[in-house]
């Protein structure tokens, strides 16, 4: 439920429609009016309805705060996670002489340079022949539509 959720409220003697905030304010005002006219029973009924919507407002506020905290925790967790660096570390023994470190003999050969299996040894089978298409039935022609003559109603 969000703050813009519209409620249909059947109060003690009338029907009110609006958001929880609007209904809370409306029942609070109706309770004050009933209290000022001396109708304590009706005032108490209005105040109870106002309290109900006040509790709904508090529940929505707490839910929004909780989701905001969870969102912040997720964002903080993402920021604290180390970024994956795909670069290989530079050999610390190499000096700044402009030379690149030598590759060891056990280094893996990249896939682009690695020998590829021979495909010419196995001939490809010829594609399967396609089945001939069956002829479709011709479309039916629509009967011609007779045009109605327009009436000239405008005078020139």
Secondary structure, DSSP 4 states (H G I P E B T S, - for coil): --TT--EEEE-SSSEEEE-HHHHHHHHHHHHHHHHHTT-HHHHHHHHHHHHHHHHHHHHHHHHHHHHHHHHHHHHHHHHHSPPPP-SPPPPTT--SSSPPPPPPTTPPPPTTTSPPPPSTTSPPPPPPPPPPPPPPPPPPPPPPPPPPPPP-----
